[in-house]
């Protein structure tokens, strides 16, 4: 049976509550810009050897996006919004999909850029903390995803070679990062256009339950 690692935010958990809060505060369509800035910051930190929690980076980048729109969000408010990522609901297809994969005997692992305590809160809040055999955070490695080092560190934590692992994610950058480490991948197509890279997405599904056909 396969060892399958799942990204958490957007792949398993819906960002709708945070999207609504951010867009109400800063204007419609702001959330994708915020997440793009968050990814940009994490990539820069990878290259220059800096580390901070994903929530801390998220709060700082939210303040920068606000400033670019002539608005001011104080630190406490930004931290509270970023911490809202701990209280997201699961997409409707996730629980039945994970159950079907477990029933088929696959080993399921959550793998996230979030801190260990944050992902524990996320999975517990969404009621899926018992669905995974293991939870891996980049806390245990040298870099954020999508740096290849993050995937190699995760492979070491689960005790498998990259070629024995499958990454499931709704982000093109996460799929590309896993491939760079030699993993198999399955891209989850969530609402709207989410693949922007100039390379084919490879195996693609619309629900978590469909991942099994590629394992």
N, C-alpha and C positions, 0 to 999 in steps of 0.2 A: 504494500500500500504506500501511498505517497505522503510526504511531509509538505504541508501547504502553509505558507505564511501569508497573513492578511494584513494589508494596511488598514488603519482604523478610521480616521476622519474621512468622511465622504464615501469611502468604499463600504464600510459597515454602518457608520453613523451618519444621519442626516444633519447637514449644517443649517437647516432651515431656521431654527430658533435664533442662532447667532447672526445669520444673514439678515433676518428681520430687524434685530436690534441695531446692527451696524448701519444698515441702510436707513433706518428711521433717524439715526443720530447724524449721519454724514451725507446722506443722499442716496438715491437709488443707484444700484450697480456698483457700490463702493466695495463690497465684500471681495469680489475677485481681485480688485486692485490690492486690497490688504493682504490677501494670501499670496499674490505675486511678489509683493514686497517682503513678506515673511520668507518665502523661498529664496529670494535674492539675498537677503541677509544671511540665511543659513549657509548658502553656497560661499559667500565671502568669508564667513567664519571658518568654514572648512579649509579654505585655501591659506588663511593666515594663522590658523592654529588657535582660534579663540573658541571658548565654550560658554554657553549660558543656557538656562532652561528654555524650552520652546515657548512656554507661557511668557517669560520675561521678554523674549524677542518679539513675540506677538504683541505685547502691550506697547513696546517701544515703536514698532512699526505702525500700529494703529494711531499713535500720536503723530507720527510723521505724515501719514495719509491725511489726517485731520488738518494739520498745518498747511499742507499743500492746497487745501480747499478753503483756506482762510478761517478755519475753525480751531477751537482749542478744547482738548480733552485732557483733564488732569490725570495724573499718574494712577490714582486709586480707581478712577472710572475705567481707565484703559486696562488695568490689571483685572478688574471685575469682569469686563467683557471677554478678555482672553481666557479667564478661568471658566467662562461659560461653556467652553469646549468640553469641560468635564461632565456636562449635563445634557448631552445630546441623545435623541431617540434613535433607535435602530431603524434602518430602512425596512419596509414591510417584507421584503424577500429574504432578509438575513437570517432570522431564527429558523424558519423551515429549511433554508438552504444549508446552514451549518449542521442541522440535525441530520439531513440526508447524507452529508459528507461523513459525519461521524458514524452513521449507521453502516456506511460502506467500508469502514475501518481505517479511514485516513487520519493521520496525525495533524491536528490543527494548532497553529501558533499565531498569535497576534504580534505584529511587528510594527513599531511606531517611532516617530521622531519625538513624541511626547515623553515626559519624564515618567519614571516607574510609578510614582504615586498618582500621577495624573491619569495614566491609562488604567490603573486599578480602579479609580473612581469612575472613569468612563464606562468600563465594562460592567461594573456593579450597577451603575445607574440604569444602563440599558438592559439589565437582566441577562447578560450573556457571559458573565464571569466564569460560569462553570462549563462553558462550551469549548474552552481551549485547554489543550494539554500543557501549554507553556505560553508565557507572555514575555516578549523581548523588547526592551527599550534601547535606544541608542545611548542611554546612560551607560550601558555596558561596553560601549565601543569608542573608537577615536573620533568619529565624525557623524554628522547628520546624513540621512539619506538625501540625495541619491549618490553620494560618493561611494565608490566601490568598496572602500574600507568598511563602511557601515554594514554592508551585506556579508562581507567576509567575517566580520566580528559576530554577526548574527548566526552564520553557519557554524562557527565554532561553539556558540552557546547551545545550539540545538544538537550538535554532535554529528553533523552531516556535511558531506562535500557539496559544493554549489550545484553540481550537475544532478544531485538527488533532490533538490529543492524546487518548489514552484511558488512564485510570488504572484499574489492576486491583488490588484490595485485599480483604482479608478483615476489614477494620475499618470499621464504619459511619462513624466520625469521619473516616477518610481519604477515603472516598467523598464525604462531605459537603464536605470541604475542597476536593477537586478540582472538584466542581461549582461551588463558590463562585468558582472561578477560570475558569469557562467550559469546563472539560474534559468530554469524554464519560467515562463510568464503566462498569465491570463489577464487580459484587460477587461475591466468591468465598465461598460458604457452606461453611465448615469445620464440624467437629463441634460440636454443641450450638448453642444460640441465641446468635447473634453480632450481630444487628441490633436495636438498642434505640431508635433515633431515631424521633420522631413524623412521619416522612415515608417514602414508599415507597422501597425499595432500588433500584428500576430494574432493568436487565438483571442477572440473577443466574445463576451457574453453580456446578457442584459440582466441576469439574476445570479445570485450566489449559488443557487442550486444547479445552474448550468455548468459550473466549473468542473464538475465531476467527469464530464465527457472528454476533458483534456488531461486527465490524470492517468 
